[in-house]
Amino acid sequence: MQHLRYFAPILISLLVTNGRAQLRGGGMAGANVGNIHIHVVLNNDRSAGPYLLVRLMDGSSGSVVSTTYTNDLGEAQFLSVPVGMYHVQISGDGIQIKDSETFEVDDRKMTQSQYVVVNKVEESGPKPLSAQSSTVSASDLNVPPKARKEVDKANEEMATHNWNKALEHLNKAIALAPQYVTAYNNMGVLYDKMNDIPHEEEALQKAVSLDGHFAPALLNYGKLCLRQKNPVQAETLLQRAASSDPNDTEIVTLLSFAEFMNRHFDAAISNAVQAHSSGRDHSSFPH
């Protein structure tokens, strides 16, 4: 996930403070407070979608006052915010970090709206595996060289956004090696880039069915389930991925997020701490 390294400490904070009032002003409306409704949109005016982290920042000190996440409509809200100057910072998978302009919370306005336009990160999302990758499914060990060449040709076409040509090469690879797990995983990645979710899920299901311990396919399928708002299945897949590759920080971080969504707070805290303590950078997530 782009900027995923920032997620673990924030998640820890959210979990530890779970059950407390959202803001220092408390949940009750009263004097000298106001409510803020945040709308996060892409530069084409479409909703930026769910699971983006929204930080409410103090206008003078720049310290974090509160955090929350956007809903399905790309909206978030902060209630009973003490009057003063603030700005919000938006971050998350597939977008560039964006700070809003400073705005004033005025107790004369019960609720005020702030629109924040964010930009997508180029080449965000899952990456295809090379046919020569050190991460390989056990069932791929006997794949013929011609099939491997087709996978690498598909990757070359994906790099230049020639999706149809890439799909042709992957279909050839699978025709040569019907049990080729890496080819099915890469096909799932390709369909993700084509925004073809049904075929993406079909390809990743096939990869996982062929090798239930192949961490890259389990990770990509888990990401898809999170995007489909199915954290229960995502947690199961990411647990299996973490068992296969416990040192992959992206897997552990996304697992902690799925556990948090499923209210498995103790497990989420443990995995968030593990991910944060690794101190590694890692790639972006779909969400």
Long-range contacts (C-beta under 8 A, 24 or more apart in sequence): 1-92, 1-93, 1-250, 1-253, 1-254, 1-282, 1-283, 1-284, 1-285, 1-287, 2-92, 2-93, 2-94, 2-95, 2-96, 2-121, 2-124, 2-283, 2-284, 2-285, 3-91, 3-92, 3-97, 4-93, 4-249, 4-250, 4-253, 4-282, 4-283, 4-284, 4-285, 5-249, 5-280, 5-281, 5-282, 6-53, 6-91, 7-53, 7-253, 7-257, 7-275, 8-253, 8-256, 8-272, 8-273, 8-275, 8-276, 9-272, 9-276, 10-53, 10-67, 11-256, 11-257, 11-260, 11-268, 11-272, 12-269, 12-272, 12-273, 12-276, 13-67, 14-67, 14-260, 15-260, 15-265, 15-268, 15-269, 15-272, 16-269, 18-265, 22-66, 22-68, 22-78, 22-79, 22-80, 23-56, 23-65, 23-66, 23-78, 23-79, 23-80, 23-81, 23-82, 24-65, 24-82, 25-80, 25-81, 25-82, 26-80, 27-79, 27-80, 28-80, 29-79, 29-80, 29-110, 30-80, 31-107, 32-82, 32-83, 32-107, 33-80, 33-81, 33-82, 33-83, 33-105, 33-107, 34-80, 34-81, 34-83, 34-105, 34-106, 34-107, 34-109, 34-110, 34-111, 34-112, 35-77, 35-78, 35-79, 35-80, 35-81, 35-110, 35-111, 35-112, 36-77, 36-78, 36-81, 36-86, 36-88, 36-105, 36-111, 36-112, 36-113, 36-114, 37-75, 37-76, 37-77, 37-111, 37-112, 37-113, 37-114, 38-70, 38-75, 38-76, 38-77, 38-78, 38-88, 38-113, 38-114, 38-116, 39-74, 39-75, 39-113, 39-114, 39-115, 39-116, 40-70, 40-74, 40-75, 40-76, 40-90, 40-116, 40-118, 41-74, 41-115, 41-116, 41-117, 41-118, 42-117, 42-118, 42-119, 42-120, 43-117, 43-118, 43-119, 47-73, 47-74, 47-75, 48-74, 48-90, 48-95, 48-118, 49-74, 49-287, 50-74, 50-229, 50-287, 51-92, 51-93, 51-226, 51-287, 52-76, 52-90, 52-91, 52-92, 52-95, 52-118, 53-90, 53-91, 53-92, 54-88, 54-89, 54-90, 55-88, 55-89, 55-90, 55-91, 56-81, 56-86, 56-88, 57-86, 57-87, 57-88, 57-89, 57-99, 58-84, 58-85, 58-86, 59-84, 59-85, 59-86, 59-87, 59-102, 60-84, 60-85, 72-229, 81-105, 83-107, 88-114, 88-116, 90-116, 90-118, 92-287, 93-124, 93-284, 93-285, 93-286, 93-287, 94-120, 94-121, 94-124, 94-125, 94-284, 94-285, 94-286, 94-287, 95-119, 95-120, 95-121, 95-124, 96-120, 96-121, 121-284, 124-284, 124-286, 125-189, 125-192, 125-193, 125-284, 125-286, 126-188, 126-189, 126-192, 126-219, 126-220, 126-223, 126-286, 127-189, 127-283, 128-154, 128-155, 128-158, 128-185, 128-186, 128-189, 128-190, 129-182, 129-185, 129-186, 129-216, 130-155, 131-155, 131-182, 133-182, 135-215, 135-216, 136-182, 137-181, 137-182, 137-210, 137-211, 137-214, 138-211, 138-213, 139-179, 139-181, 139-210, 139-211, 140-177, 140-180, 140-181, 140-182, 143-176, 143-177, 143-180, 143-182, 144-176, 144-177, 146-176, 147-172, 147-173, 147-174, 147-176, 147-177, 147-180, 147-183, 148-173, 150-176, 150-183, 151-180, 151-182, 151-183, 151-186, 154-186, 154-190, 155-186, 158-189, 158-190, 158-193, 161-193, 163-190, 163-193, 163-194, 166-190, 179-210, 181-207, 181-210, 181-211, 181-214, 181-217, 184-210, 184-217, 185-214, 185-216, 185-217, 185-220, 188-217, 188-220, 188-221, 188-224, 189-220, 192-220, 192-224, 192-286, 197-224, 197-227, 197-228, 200-224, 208-237, 212-240, 213-240, 213-243, 213-244, 214-244, 215-241, 215-244, 215-245, 215-248, 215-251, 218-244, 219-248, 219-250, 219-251, 219-254, 222-251, 222-254, 222-255, 222-258, 223-254, 223-285, 223-286, 223-287, 224-286, 226-254, 226-257, 226-258, 226-261, 226-285, 226-286, 226-287, 227-286, 227-287, 231-258, 231-261, 231-262, 232-262, 234-258, 234-261, 235-259, 235-261, 235-262, 235-264, 242-271, 247-278, 248-282, 249-275, 249-278, 249-280, 249-282, 250-282, 250-283, 250-285, 252-278, 253-282, 254-285
